[in-house]
Amino acid sequence: MRVLAVMGSPRKLGNTYKATKLVEEQMHLMGDVEFEYVFLKDLNLGMCRGCRLCMDKGEQLCPLKDDRALLEQKMLAADGVIFASPTYVGNVSGLMKNFIDRLCYACHRPRFFRNALLLTTSGGGGGGFMLLAFGIAIESVGFKVVHKAGVVMHERPDWGTPLEREKLEAEKLKKTGEAARNFYLALKAGEPKPGVADMARFSLTRKAHLRDEPGSPDYRYWKEHGWYENDVFFYYGPKPGIIKKGLIGVTAAVFSLAAR
């Protein structure tokens, strides 16, 4: 199994890398896994200009001719992707945020139908809200987030009492171990399985895209993939049964009301 780790820290071998390596080491103990690390700090990835060309005309017309397309191909070639970022001011790092912004076209034209693991590190807290926003962004481009882990890692070796340091180390190993196990099992299971909520969101998204101009990139993309057909309930996978169809309709109605 091929795993791509997208690293969003400006510190190449800092705490975020150390936490991700712990996940890798524990996954290697479970089976044959091949890891590749991509450090956003080392890529030629320009800042999104907000010109909307990728959204309105197609991502091939993005004026920034850099490593964005290369990174997209790496994600498509992987069986699963780890997105790792430190928590900065309650959110992802600037490197990771710009990376997400550069994929905005895929929010309308999803393509990364892979399992994903979200990993964040902090000196004490703030990872909860960060992981919530992080997960929404990553799933919007097609990924299925199967696990989220916030790991507290202190820089100073003399921090706290020996008992506090021992407790922190045990918690770090526990969280990275859970992340490794859940991610590994999801990869072994193969293609991510959409739930009722996933299918409800697909239904609402399809309704929105049906209002697109027929010549727009979004409309063409959905049409080419057959997602406008009445018997299609998700981007991939088997059709749901009668009961599940009813639950999808109810859930979609609840989501629609909540969004008003």
N, C-alpha and C positions, 0 to 999 in steps of 0.2 A: 504494500500500500504506500502510495506517495503522499506525503504531507508537505504542504508549503506553509512556512511561518512568515507572516508579514509583520515586520518589527517596526513599531512606530516611535521608538525612543531616540532622541538625539544622542544618547550615550550608547554606543554600540555594544559594549560588554557590561552594561549596568544591571540593575536589579531586574528589569523586564526580561533581559536576555537570560539571566540566571534562573528565573522562574520558569521560563519556557524550556530551558535545558533540563530542568527537573522533570517536566512533563515528558520530554523526549526520552530521557533515560528510563522512566517508568513504562513508557509505551514499548520500548525495545525489549523489556522483560516479558511482555505479553505476546510478542510475535514479531514477524518480519515487517519493519516499517522503515521507509526511506525518507529522510528529512532534508529539506532545502530551506535555507534562511535567506530572506530578502530584506535588507535594511533600507528603509525609505530614505534615510539620511544620505545614502550612497548613490541613490538613483538620480537621474536627470528627470525630475518631475516638477514642472513649473507650477506656479500658483494659478488656480482657476481664475479666469478673467471675467466670468459672468456674462459672456457674450451670447450665450444660449445657442450657438451654432450647432453644438452636439445634440441639443434637444430638438431644435426646430428643423435642422437640415440633415443631421446625421453625424455620428461621432468621427467619421473619417474626415470631416471638414474642420475639426478642432485646429485652431491656429498654432497650438503648441505641439510641435513635432518632437516629442521626447520619448521617454520610456513607458508612457501610459499603456500603449498597445502591447508592449512586451510583457508588462505585469499582468494584463488581462489574459494573455495566452498562458502564462504560468499558472494562473488560478484555474483556468479551464483544463489544463493538463493534470492537475492534482486530483487526488481522490478526496481530499479534505484540506481545509485551510484553517490555520490558527492565526487570529488577529490579536496581536499583543501590543498594548500601549500603557505607559504610565498614566496615572490619574493626575492631571494638571488642572488646578482650579475647578475641581468637580467635573472634569470632562476629559476627552481624549487629548493627546498631544496635538500641536499644530500640524506636525507631519502627517499624522493619521487623519486629521480632519480634512486637510487638503487632498489627500488620497481619496477619501470618500467623496469629496466635492467633484473630483475629476471623473468619478463614475456616475455622475448624476443622470446621464442618459439611460443607464441600466436600471434606474428606478422605474422608468416608463417602459423599458424594453428588457425585462429580466432575462438572465442567461446563465448565472452561476448556480446551477442546481446541484450543490454539493453540501456536505455537512461542514459545519464551522464550529470552532471553539473560540470563545472570547476570553481573553486573559488580561487582567490589569494588575498593576502593582502600585502600592502607595506606602507612605510612611506611617499611616495610622488609620485612615478612613477616607470617605468620599467616593468609594468605588461603586456604591449601590446605584446612585443616580446615573453615574457615568455608564455603567453596564446596561442600564435600561435604554438610554439614548443610543448607545453603541449598537445594541441588538436590533433596534428598529431600523437603523441605517443599513446594517449588513443584510438583514432579511429582505429589505426592500429591493435589493438587486438580485434576489433569487436564492441566497444561502438559507439553509436550515440550521439555526443556532441550537446545538444539542446540549451545550453546557456553557455556563458563565462562571468565572472564578476571579475573585478579588483577593489578592495575596498581599499581606502586610510584610514588608521587608525593611528593616532598619539599617542605615548605613554604618552607624557607630558600633564597634564590637563591645564597647563598654556601656552600652545602653541598658538601663534598668538593673534589676537584681539578677543573679544567676538563675533563680527560679523563673523569673519573667522571660529571660532569654530562652530558657529551655521550653517554656510553654509556647513562645512565638515560633520556635523552630519546629515543634511538633505540629502546630497549626498550619505552618507553611507546607510541610510534607503531606499532611492530610488533604489540604485543598488541591495541591498539584497532583496528588495520587488519585483523588476523585475525578479531577479533570481528565487525566490520562486514561483512566478506566472507562469513563463514559464516552469519551471521544473515540477510543479504540473500538469499543463495542458497536458504536454507531457506524464506523467505517466498515467493520466486518459485516454488518447487516446489509450494506450496499446502499442503493438509492434511498434518499430520505423519504419518509412516508408523511404526507400532509395530513394534518388533523382538520377537524371541523372549522376551527377558527381560520386556518390557512385557506381553506376552500371558500369560506365566507368573504375573506378579503379579496380573493381572486374574483369572485362574483361582482363585488362592488367596483373593483378596478376595471373589469371588462365593460361594465355599464358606462364608466367614465370614458373609456377609449372608443366606445361605439359612437360617441359624439365628436370624435376627431375628424378632421378633414380627410377624405379618402386618399389624397395624395401625400399625406404627412408620413414621416418615418415611423411614428408610433402605430398608425392605422395599418400601414403596409406590413410592419413587423408582426403584429398580432394576426393579421389576415394570413400571412405566409405560414405561420405556425399552427393555423387551424383553431386558434383559441376563441374565435367568435362563434363557433358551432354550438348549437343548443345542447348537444349531449356531452360537452366538455365541461368538467367541473374543476379542473386544475391544469397547471402547465404540463403535467405528465401524470402517469399512474392510472390505475384502474378506476372505473366509474363507481361511485358510491351506491349503496342500496337505498331502498325507499325511506327507511327511518333516518339514515344519515343525510339524505337529501332534505328532509324536513328540518333537521337540526341546522343544516347549512343555511336554509332560508330564514329561520328564526334568528340565528346568530348574525346574519348579514343585516337584518332589520334592526337589531339592537345596536350594531356598529354604526349604522346609518343615523340612527337617532342620537347616539352619543356624540357624533361628529358635528351636529347642528349647533 
